[in-house]
Amino acid sequence: MTDISPLQANDPRDVGGFSLLGRLREDGPGPVFLARDAYGAEVEIAWPHGDGPGDGGDRVERVVGALAGLRAPSLARVV
């Protein structure tokens, strides 16, 4: 079973209709959260550091755009 750490004081509590339940890990780009949608499904949400030009935001936007178009049984859906 995966260890889930509590949310930190500066973490959001919800993102785009998903309720954050805790932290799963800290990846290079940023933290990965365990979240639940309105129907009770659990998902992972990666929260990349930097959200504007010059601080990685442009790169994040390009990567997310590319991933959102991919479909394969072994890949998680990007929303």
Distance bins in CASP14 RR format, pairs under 12 A and 6 or more apart:
PFRMAT RR
TARGET T0000
AUTHOR 0000-0000-0000
RMODE 2
METHOD distances of the structure
MODEL  1
1 24 0 0 0 0 0 1 0 0 0 0 0
1 34 0 0 0 0 0 1 0 0 0 0 0
2 21 0 0 0 0 0 1 0 0 0 0 0
2 22 0 0 0 0 0 1 0 0 0 0 0
2 23 0 0 0 0 0 1 0 0 0 0 0
2 24 1 0 0 1 0 0 0 0 0 0 0
2 25 0 0 0 0 1 0 0 0 0 0 0
2 32 0 0 0 0 0 1 0 0 0 0 0
2 33 0 0 0 0 0 1 0 0 0 0 0
2 34 1 0 0 1 0 0 0 0 0 0 0
2 42 0 0 0 0 0 1 0 0 0 0 0
2 44 0 0 0 0 1 0 0 0 0 0 0
3 22 0 0 0 0 0 1 0 0 0 0 0
3 23 0 0 0 0 1 0 0 0 0 0 0
3 24 1 0 0 1 0 0 0 0 0 0 0
3 25 0 0 0 0 1 0 0 0 0 0 0
3 34 0 0 0 0 0 1 0 0 0 0 0
4 20 0 0 0 0 0 1 0 0 0 0 0
4 21 1 0 0 1 0 0 0 0 0 0 0
4 22 1 0 1 0 0 0 0 0 0 0 0
4 23 1 0 0 1 0 0 0 0 0 0 0
4 24 1 0 0 1 0 0 0 0 0 0 0
4 25 0 0 0 0 1 0 0 0 0 0 0
4 31 0 0 0 0 0 1 0 0 0 0 0
4 32 0 0 0 0 0 1 0 0 0 0 0
4 33 0 0 0 0 1 0 0 0 0 0 0
4 34 1 0 1 0 0 0 0 0 0 0 0
4 35 0 0 0 0 0 1 0 0 0 0 0
4 42 0 0 0 0 0 1 0 0 0 0 0
4 44 0 0 0 0 0 1 0 0 0 0 0
5 11 0 0 0 0 0 1 0 0 0 0 0
5 20 0 0 0 0 0 1 0 0 0 0 0
5 21 0 0 0 0 0 1 0 0 0 0 0
5 22 1 0 0 1 0 0 0 0 0 0 0
5 23 1 0 1 0 0 0 0 0 0 0 0
5 24 1 0 0 1 0 0 0 0 0 0 0
5 25 0 0 0 0 1 0 0 0 0 0 0
5 26 0 0 0 0 1 0 0 0 0 0 0
5 31 0 0 0 0 1 0 0 0 0 0 0
5 32 0 0 0 0 0 1 0 0 0 0 0
5 33 0 0 0 0 1 0 0 0 0 0 0
5 34 0 0 0 0 1 0 0 0 0 0 0
6 13 0 0 0 0 0 1 0 0 0 0 0
6 20 0 0 0 0 0 1 0 0 0 0 0
6 21 0 0 0 0 1 0 0 0 0 0 0
6 22 1 0 0 1 0 0 0 0 0 0 0
6 23 1 0 0 1 0 0 0 0 0 0 0
6 24 0 0 0 0 0 1 0 0 0 0 0
6 33 0 0 0 0 0 1 0 0 0 0 0
6 34 0 0 0 0 0 1 0 0 0 0 0
7 13 1 0 0 1 0 0 0 0 0 0 0
7 14 0 0 0 0 0 1 0 0 0 0 0
7 15 0 0 0 0 0 1 0 0 0 0 0
7 19 0 0 0 0 0 1 0 0 0 0 0
7 20 1 0 1 0 0 0 0 0 0 0 0
7 21 1 0 0 1 0 0 0 0 0 0 0
7 22 1 0 1 0 0 0 0 0 0 0 0
7 23 1 0 0 1 0 0 0 0 0 0 0
7 24 0 0 0 0 0 1 0 0 0 0 0
7 31 0 0 0 0 1 0 0 0 0 0 0
7 33 1 0 0 1 0 0 0 0 0 0 0
7 34 0 0 0 0 1 0 0 0 0 0 0
7 35 0 0 0 0 0 1 0 0 0 0 0
7 45 0 0 0 0 0 1 0 0 0 0 0
7 47 0 0 0 0 0 1 0 0 0 0 0
8 20 0 0 0 0 0 1 0 0 0 0 0
8 22 0 0 0 0 1 0 0 0 0 0 0
8 23 1 0 0 1 0 0 0 0 0 0 0
8 26 0 0 0 0 0 1 0 0 0 0 0
8 31 0 0 0 0 1 0 0 0 0 0 0
8 33 0 0 0 0 0 1 0 0 0 0 0
8 47 0 0 0 0 0 1 0 0 0 0 0
10 23 0 0 0 0 0 1 0 0 0 0 0
10 31 0 0 0 0 0 1 0 0 0 0 0
10 47 0 0 0 0 0 1 0 0 0 0 0
11 19 0 0 0 0 0 1 0 0 0 0 0
11 20 1 0 0 1 0 0 0 0 0 0 0
11 21 0 0 0 0 0 1 0 0 0 0 0
11 22 1 0 0 1 0 0 0 0 0 0 0
11 23 1 0 0 1 0 0 0 0 0 0 0
11 26 0 0 0 0 0 1 0 0 0 0 0
11 30 0 0 0 0 0 1 0 0 0 0 0
11 31 1 0 0 1 0 0 0 0 0 0 0
11 32 0 0 0 0 0 1 0 0 0 0 0
11 33 1 0 0 1 0 0 0 0 0 0 0
11 34 0 0 0 0 0 1 0 0 0 0 0
11 35 0 0 0 0 0 1 0 0 0 0 0
11 45 0 0 0 0 0 1 0 0 0 0 0
11 47 0 0 0 0 1 0 0 0 0 0 0
12 18 0 0 0 0 1 0 0 0 0 0 0
12 19 0 0 0 0 0 1 0 0 0 0 0
12 20 1 0 0 1 0 0 0 0 0 0 0
12 22 0 0 0 0 0 1 0 0 0 0 0
12 23 0 0 0 0 0 1 0 0 0 0 0
12 31 0 0 0 0 0 1 0 0 0 0 0
12 33 0 0 0 0 1 0 0 0 0 0 0
12 35 0 0 0 0 0 1 0 0 0 0 0
12 45 0 0 0 0 1 0 0 0 0 0 0
12 47 1 0 0 1 0 0 0 0 0 0 0
12 51 0 0 0 0 0 1 0 0 0 0 0
13 19 1 0 0 1 0 0 0 0 0 0 0
13 20 1 0 1 0 0 0 0 0 0 0 0
13 21 0 0 0 0 1 0 0 0 0 0 0
13 22 0 0 0 0 1 0 0 0 0 0 0
13 33 0 0 0 0 0 1 0 0 0 0 0
13 35 0 0 0 0 0 1 0 0 0 0 0
13 36 0 0 0 0 0 1 0 0 0 0 0
14 20 1 0 0 1 0 0 0 0 0 0 0
14 21 0 0 0 0 0 1 0 0 0 0 0
14 22 0 0 0 0 0 1 0 0 0 0 0
14 33 0 0 0 0 0 1 0 0 0 0 0
14 35 0 0 0 0 1 0 0 0 0 0 0
14 36 0 0 0 0 1 0 0 0 0 0 0
14 37 0 0 0 0 0 1 0 0 0 0 0
14 38 0 0 0 0 0 1 0 0 0 0 0
14 45 0 0 0 0 0 1 0 0 0 0 0
15 21 0 0 0 0 0 1 0 0 0 0 0
15 22 0 0 0 0 0 1 0 0 0 0 0
15 31 0 0 0 0 0 1 0 0 0 0 0
15 33 1 0 0 1 0 0 0 0 0 0 0
15 34 0 0 0 0 0 1 0 0 0 0 0
15 35 1 0 0 1 0 0 0 0 0 0 0
15 36 0 0 0 0 0 1 0 0 0 0 0
15 37 0 0 0 0 0 1 0 0 0 0 0
15 43 0 0 0 0 0 1 0 0 0 0 0
15 44 0 0 0 0 0 1 0 0 0 0 0
15 45 1 0 1 0 0 0 0 0 0 0 0
15 46 0 0 0 0 0 1 0 0 0 0 0
15 47 1 0 0 1 0 0 0 0 0 0 0
15 79 0 0 0 0 0 1 0 0 0 0 0
16 35 0 0 0 0 1 0 0 0 0 0 0
16 37 0 0 0 0 1 0 0 0 0 0 0
16 38 0 0 0 0 0 1 0 0 0 0 0
16 43 0 0 0 0 0 1 0 0 0 0 0
16 45 0 0 0 0 1 0 0 0 0 0 0
16 47 0 0 0 0 0 1 0 0 0 0 0
16 79 0 0 0 0 1 0 0 0 0 0 0
17 35 0 0 0 0 1 0 0 0 0 0 0
17 36 0 0 0 0 1 0 0 0 0 0 0
17 37 1 0 0 1 0 0 0 0 0 0 0
17 38 1 0 0 1 0 0 0 0 0 0 0
17 39 0 0 0 0 0 1 0 0 0 0 0
17 40 0 0 0 0 0 1 0 0 0 0 0
17 41 0 0 0 0 0 1 0 0 0 0 0
17 43 0 0 0 0 0 1 0 0 0 0 0
17 45 0 0 0 0 0 1 0 0 0 0 0
17 79 0 0 0 0 0 1 0 0 0 0 0
18 33 0 0 0 0 1 0 0 0 0 0 0
18 34 0 0 0 0 1 0 0 0 0 0 0
18 35 1 1 0 0 0 0 0 0 0 0 0
18 36 1 0 0 1 0 0 0 0 0 0 0
18 37 1 0 1 0 0 0 0 0 0 0 0
18 38 0 0 0 0 1 0 0 0 0 0 0
18 39 0 0 0 0 0 1 0 0 0 0 0
18 40 0 0 0 0 1 0 0 0 0 0 0
18 41 0 0 0 0 1 0 0 0 0 0 0
18 42 0 0 0 0 1 0 0 0 0 0 0
18 43 1 0 0 1 0 0 0 0 0 0 0
18 44 0 0 0 0 0 1 0 0 0 0 0
18 45 1 0 0 1 0 0 0 0 0 0 0
18 46 0 0 0 0 0 1 0 0 0 0 0
18 47 0 0 0 0 0 1 0 0 0 0 0
18 79 0 0 0 0 1 0 0 0 0 0 0
19 33 0 0 0 0 1 0 0 0 0 0 0
19 34 0 0 0 0 1 0 0 0 0 0 0
19 35 1 0 0 1 0 0 0 0 0 0 0
19 36 1 0 1 0 0 0 0 0 0 0 0
19 37 0 0 0 0 1 0 0 0 0 0 0
19 38 0 0 0 0 1 0 0 0 0 0 0
19 39 0 0 0 0 0 1 0 0 0 0 0
19 40 0 0 0 0 1 0 0 0 0 0 0
19 41 0 0 0 0 0 1 0 0 0 0 0
19 42 0 0 0 0 0 1 0 0 0 0 0
19 43 0 0 0 0 0 1 0 0 0 0 0
19 45 0 0 0 0 0 1 0 0 0 0 0
20 31 0 0 0 0 1 0 0 0 0 0 0
20 32 0 0 0 0 0 1 0 0 0 0 0
20 33 1 0 1 0 0 0 0 0 0 0 0
20 34 1 0 0 1 0 0 0 0 0 0 0
20 35 1 0 1 0 0 0 0 0 0 0 0
20 36 0 0 0 0 1 0 0 0 0 0 0
20 37 0 0 0 0 0 1 0 0 0 0 0
20 42 0 0 0 0 0 1 0 0 0 0 0
20 43 0 0 0 0 0 1 0 0 0 0 0
20 44 0 0 0 0 0 1 0 0 0 0 0
20 45 1 0 0 1 0 0 0 0 0 0 0
20 47 0 0 0 0 1 0 0 0 0 0 0
21 32 0 0 0 0 0 1 0 0 0 0 0
21 33 1 0 0 1 0 0 0 0 0 0 0
21 34 1 0 1 0 0 0 0 0 0 0 0
21 35 1 0 0 1 0 0 0 0 0 0 0
21 36 1 0 0 1 0 0 0 0 0 0 0
21 37 0 0 0 0 0 1 0 0 0 0 0
21 40 0 0 0 0 0 1 0 0 0 0 0
21 42 1 0 0 1 0 0 0 0 0 0 0
21 43 0 0 0 0 0 1 0 0 0 0 0
21 44 0 0 0 0 0 1 0 0 0 0 0
21 45 0 0 0 0 0 1 0 0 0 0 0
22 31 0 0 0 0 1 0 0 0 0 0 0
22 32 0 0 0 0 1 0 0 0 0 0 0
22 33 1 0 1 0 0 0 0 0 0 0 0
22 34 1 0 1 0 0 0 0 0 0 0 0
22 35 0 0 0 0 1 0 0 0 0 0 0
22 36 0 0 0 0 0 1 0 0 0 0 0
22 42 0 0 0 0 0 1 0 0 0 0 0
22 44 0 0 0 0 0 1 0 0 0 0 0
22 45 0 0 0 0 1 0 0 0 0 0 0
22 47 0 0 0 0 0 1 0 0 0 0 0
23 30 0 0 0 0 0 1 0 0 0 0 0
23 31 1 0 1 0 0 0 0 0 0 0 0
23 32 1 0 0 1 0 0 0 0 0 0 0
23 33 1 0 1 0 0 0 0 0 0 0 0
23 34 1 0 0 1 0 0 0 0 0 0 0
23 35 0 0 0 0 0 1 0 0 0 0 0
23 44 0 0 0 0 0 1 0 0 0 0 0
23 45 0 0 0 0 0 1 0 0 0 0 0
23 46 0 0 0 0 0 1 0 0 0 0 0
23 47 0 0 0 0 1 0 0 0 0 0 0
24 30 0 0 0 0 0 1 0 0 0 0 0
24 31 0 0 0 0 1 0 0 0 0 0 0
24 32 1 0 1 0 0 0 0 0 0 0 0
24 33 1 0 0 1 0 0 0 0 0 0 0
24 34 1 0 1 0 0 0 0 0 0 0 0
24 35 0 0 0 0 1 0 0 0 0 0 0
24 42 0 0 0 0 0 1 0 0 0 0 0
24 43 0 0 0 0 0 1 0 0 0 0 0
24 44 1 0 0 1 0 0 0 0 0 0 0
24 45 0 0 0 0 1 0 0 0 0 0 0
24 46 0 0 0 0 1 0 0 0 0 0 0
24 47 0 0 0 0 0 1 0 0 0 0 0
25 31 1 0 0 1 0 0 0 0 0 0 0
25 32 1 0 1 0 0 0 0 0 0 0 0
25 33 0 0 0 0 1 0 0 0 0 0 0
25 34 0 0 0 0 1 0 0 0 0 0 0
25 44 0 0 0 0 1 0 0 0 0 0 0
25 45 0 0 0 0 0 1 0 0 0 0 0
25 46 0 0 0 0 1 0 0 0 0 0 0
25 47 0 0 0 0 0 1 0 0 0 0 0
26 32 1 0 0 1 0 0 0 0 0 0 0
26 33 0 0 0 0 0 1 0 0 0 0 0
26 46 0 0 0 0 0 1 0 0 0 0 0
26 47 0 0 0 0 0 1 0 0 0 0 0
26 48 0 0 0 0 0 1 0 0 0 0 0
26 49 0 0 0 0 0 1 0 0 0 0 0
27 33 0 0 0 0 0 1 0 0 0 0 0
27 44 0 0 0 0 0 1 0 0 0 0 0
27 45 0 0 0 0 0 1 0 0 0 0 0
27 46 1 0 0 1 0 0 0 0 0 0 0
27 47 0 0 0 0 1 0 0 0 0 0 0
27 48 0 0 0 0 1 0 0 0 0 0 0
27 49 0 0 0 0 1 0 0 0 0 0 0
28 46 0 0 0 0 1 0 0 0 0 0 0
28 47 0 0 0 0 0 1 0 0 0 0 0
28 48 0 0 0 0 1 0 0 0 0 0 0
28 49 0 0 0 0 1 0 0 0 0 0 0
28 50 0 0 0 0 0 1 0 0 0 0 0
28 60 0 0 0 0 0 1 0 0 0 0 0
29 46 1 0 0 1 0 0 0 0 0 0 0
29 47 0 0 0 0 1 0 0 0 0 0 0
29 48 1 0 1 0 0 0 0 0 0 0 0
29 49 1 0 0 1 0 0 0 0 0 0 0
29 50 0 0 0 0 1 0 0 0 0 0 0
29 51 0 0 0 0 0 1 0 0 0 0 0
29 55 0 0 0 0 0 1 0 0 0 0 0
29 56 0 0 0 0 1 0 0 0 0 0 0
29 57 0 0 0 0 0 1 0 0 0 0 0
29 59 0 0 0 0 1 0 0 0 0 0 0
29 60 1 0 0 1 0 0 0 0 0 0 0
29 63 0 0 0 0 1 0 0 0 0 0 0
29 64 0 0 0 0 0 1 0 0 0 0 0
30 45 0 0 0 0 0 1 0 0 0 0 0
30 46 1 0 0 1 0 0 0 0 0 0 0
30 47 1 0 1 0 0 0 0 0 0 0 0
30 48 1 0 1 0 0 0 0 0 0 0 0
30 49 1 0 1 0 0 0 0 0 0 0 0
30 50 0 0 0 0 1 0 0 0 0 0 0
30 51 0 0 0 0 0 1 0 0 0 0 0
30 56 0 0 0 0 0 1 0 0 0 0 0
30 60 0 0 0 0 1 0 0 0 0 0 0
31 44 0 0 0 0 0 1 0 0 0 0 0
31 45 0 0 0 0 1 0 0 0 0 0 0
31 46 1 0 0 1 0 0 0 0 0 0 0
31 47 1 0 1 0 0 0 0 0 0 0 0
31 48 0 0 0 0 1 0 0 0 0 0 0
31 49 0 0 0 0 1 0 0 0 0 0 0
32 43 0 0 0 0 0 1 0 0 0 0 0
32 44 1 0 1 0 0 0 0 0 0 0 0
32 45 1 0 0 1 0 0 0 0 0 0 0
32 46 1 0 1 0 0 0 0 0 0 0 0
32 47 1 0 0 1 0 0 0 0 0 0 0
32 48 0 0 0 0 0 1 0 0 0 0 0
32 76 0 0 0 0 0 1 0 0 0 0 0
33 42 0 0 0 0 0 1 0 0 0 0 0
33 43 0 0 0 0 1 0 0 0 0 0 0
33 44 1 0 0 1 0 0 0 0 0 0 0
33 45 1 0 1 0 0 0 0 0 0 0 0
33 46 1 0 0 1 0 0 0 0 0 0 0
33 47 1 0 0 1 0 0 0 0 0 0 0
33 48 0 0 0 0 0 1 0 0 0 0 0
34 41 0 0 0 0 0 1 0 0 0 0 0
34 42 1 0 0 1 0 0 0 0 0 0 0
34 43 1 0 0 1 0 0 0 0 0 0 0
34 44 1 0 0 1 0 0 0 0 0 0 0
34 45 0 0 0 0 1 0 0 0 0 0 0
34 46 0 0 0 0 0 1 0 0 0 0 0
34 47 0 0 0 0 0 1 0 0 0 0 0
35 41 0 0 0 0 1 0 0 0 0 0 0
35 42 1 0 0 1 0 0 0 0 0 0 0
35 43 1 0 1 0 0 0 0 0 0 0 0
35 44 1 0 0 1 0 0 0 0 0 0 0
35 45 1 0 1 0 0 0 0 0 0 0 0
35 46 0 0 0 0 0 1 0 0 0 0 0
35 47 0 0 0 0 0 1 0 0 0 0 0
35 79 0 0 0 0 0 1 0 0 0 0 0
36 42 1 0 1 0 0 0 0 0 0 0 0
36 43 1 0 0 1 0 0 0 0 0 0 0
36 44 0 0 0 0 0 1 0 0 0 0 0
36 45 0 0 0 0 0 1 0 0 0 0 0
37 43 1 0 0 1 0 0 0 0 0 0 0
37 44 0 0 0 0 0 1 0 0 0 0 0
37 45 0 0 0 0 0 1 0 0 0 0 0
37 77 0 0 0 0 0 1 0 0 0 0 0
37 79 0 0 0 0 1 0 0 0 0 0 0
41 77 0 0 0 0 0 1 0 0 0 0 0
41 79 0 0 0 0 0 1 0 0 0 0 0
42 76 0 0 0 0 0 1 0 0 0 0 0
43 76 0 0 0 0 1 0 0 0 0 0 0
43 77 0 0 0 0 1 0 0 0 0 0 0
43 78 0 0 0 0 0 1 0 0 0 0 0
43 79 0 0 0 0 1 0 0 0 0 0 0
44 76 1 0 0 1 0 0 0 0 0 0 0
44 77 0 0 0 0 0 1 0 0 0 0 0
44 78 0 0 0 0 0 1 0 0 0 0 0
44 79 0 0 0 0 0 1 0 0 0 0 0
45 64 0 0 0 0 0 1 0 0 0 0 0
45 76 0 0 0 0 0 1 0 0 0 0 0
45 78 0 0 0 0 0 1 0 0 0 0 0
45 79 0 0 0 0 1 0 0 0 0 0 0
46 60 0 0 0 0 1 0 0 0 0 0 0
46 63 0 0 0 0 0 1 0 0 0 0 0
46 64 0 0 0 0 1 0 0 0 0 0 0
46 67 0 0 0 0 0 1 0 0 0 0 0
46 76 0 0 0 0 1 0 0 0 0 0 0
46 78 0 0 0 0 1 0 0 0 0 0 0
46 79 0 0 0 0 0 1 0 0 0 0 0
47 60 0 0 0 0 1 0 0 0 0 0 0
47 64 0 0 0 0 0 1 0 0 0 0 0
48 55 0 0 0 0 0 1 0 0 0 0 0
48 56 1 0 0 1 0 0 0 0 0 0 0
48 57 1 0 0 1 0 0 0 0 0 0 0
48 58 0 0 0 0 0 1 0 0 0 0 0
48 59 0 0 0 0 1 0 0 0 0 0 0
48 60 1 0 1 0 0 0 0 0 0 0 0
48 61 0 0 0 0 1 0 0 0 0 0 0
48 62 0 0 0 0 0 1 0 0 0 0 0
48 63 0 0 0 0 1 0 0 0 0 0 0
48 64 0 0 0 0 1 0 0 0 0 0 0
48 67 0 0 0 0 0 1 0 0 0 0 0
49 55 1 0 0 1 0 0 0 0 0 0 0
49 56 1 0 0 1 0 0 0 0 0 0 0
49 57 0 0 0 0 1 0 0 0 0 0 0
49 59 0 0 0 0 0 1 0 0 0 0 0
49 60 0 0 0 0 1 0 0 0 0 0 0
50 56 1 0 1 0 0 0 0 0 0 0 0
50 57 1 0 1 0 0 0 0 0 0 0 0
50 58 0 0 0 0 1 0 0 0 0 0 0
50 59 0 0 0 0 1 0 0 0 0 0 0
50 60 1 0 0 1 0 0 0 0 0 0 0
50 61 0 0 0 0 0 1 0 0 0 0 0
51 57 1 0 1 0 0 0 0 0 0 0 0
51 58 0 0 0 0 0 1 0 0 0 0 0
51 59 0 0 0 0 0 1 0 0 0 0 0
51 60 1 0 0 1 0 0 0 0 0 0 0
51 61 0 0 0 0 1 0 0 0 0 0 0
51 64 0 0 0 0 0 1 0 0 0 0 0
52 58 1 0 0 1 0 0 0 0 0 0 0
52 59 0 0 0 0 1 0 0 0 0 0 0
52 60 0 0 0 0 1 0 0 0 0 0 0
52 61 0 0 0 0 1 0 0 0 0 0 0
53 59 0 0 0 0 0 1 0 0 0 0 0
53 60 0 0 0 0 0 1 0 0 0 0 0
53 61 0 0 0 0 1 0 0 0 0 0 0
54 60 0 0 0 0 0 1 0 0 0 0 0
54 61 0 0 0 0 0 1 0 0 0 0 0
55 61 0 0 0 0 0 1 0 0 0 0 0
56 62 0 0 0 0 1 0 0 0 0 0 0
56 63 0 0 0 0 1 0 0 0 0 0 0
56 64 0 0 0 0 0 1 0 0 0 0 0
57 63 0 0 0 0 1 0 0 0 0 0 0
57 64 0 0 0 0 1 0 0 0 0 0 0
58 64 0 0 0 0 0 1 0 0 0 0 0
58 65 0 0 0 0 0 1 0 0 0 0 0
59 65 0 0 0 0 0 1 0 0 0 0 0
59 66 0 0 0 0 0 1 0 0 0 0 0
60 66 0 0 0 0 0 1 0 0 0 0 0
60 67 0 0 0 0 0 1 0 0 0 0 0
60 78 0 0 0 0 0 1 0 0 0 0 0
61 67 0 0 0 0 0 1 0 0 0 0 0
61 68 0 0 0 0 0 1 0 0 0 0 0
62 68 0 0 0 0 0 1 0 0 0 0 0
63 69 0 0 0 0 0 1 0 0 0 0 0
63 70 0 0 0 0 0 1 0 0 0 0 0
63 78 0 0 0 0 1 0 0 0 0 0 0
64 70 0 0 0 0 0 1 0 0 0 0 0
64 78 1 0 0 1 0 0 0 0 0 0 0
64 79 0 0 0 0 1 0 0 0 0 0 0
65 78 1 0 0 1 0 0 0 0 0 0 0
65 79 0 0 0 0 0 1 0 0 0 0 0
66 75 0 0 0 0 0 1 0 0 0 0 0
66 78 0 0 0 0 1 0 0 0 0 0 0
67 75 1 0 0 1 0 0 0 0 0 0 0
67 76 0 0 0 0 1 0 0 0 0 0 0
67 77 0 0 0 0 1 0 0 0 0 0 0
67 78 1 0 1 0 0 0 0 0 0 0 0
67 79 0 0 0 0 0 1 0 0 0 0 0
68 75 0 0 0 0 0 1 0 0 0 0 0
68 76 0 0 0 0 0 1 0 0 0 0 0
68 77 0 0 0 0 1 0 0 0 0 0 0
68 78 1 0 1 0 0 0 0 0 0 0 0
68 79 1 0 0 1 0 0 0 0 0 0 0
69 75 0 0 0 0 1 0 0 0 0 0 0
69 77 0 0 0 0 1 0 0 0 0 0 0
69 78 1 0 0 1 0 0 0 0 0 0 0
69 79 0 0 0 0 0 1 0 0 0 0 0
70 76 0 0 0 0 1 0 0 0 0 0 0
70 77 0 0 0 0 1 0 0 0 0 0 0
70 78 1 0 0 1 0 0 0 0 0 0 0
71 77 0 0 0 0 1 0 0 0 0 0 0
71 78 0 0 0 0 0 1 0 0 0 0 0
72 78 0 0 0 0 0 1 0 0 0 0 0
END
